[in-house]
């Protein structure tokens, strides 16, 4: 009986994933430096369980500093799941769910993502629906070298110019 109830709740919860309205919040406007981190939140404007994927487009430029973490609103009953898929690159699959008698999943900030800059360039943080194909939101993250590297490159250029 419990297995049947669990199955029904899971199917109903994941079926409501289509109703989720997911967005990325706290998107950086300015570039970050190599070694710097940025925190971005996955927010849902609707109540109910859902699933999705997070991907960093170019993991050589920036990557997840740690595994994305659920907020209390994103894991009200302790049943939400986060799984890393390294064979696809920098991908995390998540399921936000809560089973009775725990409180239902309500709209709000559900997942906190910390991204660290690795090398100069630009990458995207992509948020996909549960199918892993339908793009729901995307933000661009620019990473620039730290000021010391830029200064050394500038001095090297001046020395080369002076030599000629």
Buried (B, 14 or more C-beta within 10 A) or exposed (E): EEEEEEEEBBEEBBEBBEEBEBBBEBBBEEBBBBEBEBEBBBBBEEEBBBBBBBBBBBBEBBBBBEEBEBBEBBBBBEBBEBEEEEEEEBBBBBBBBBBEEEEBBBBBBBBBBBBBBBEBBBBBBBBBBBEBEEEBBBBEBBBBBEEEEEEEEEEEEEEEEEEE
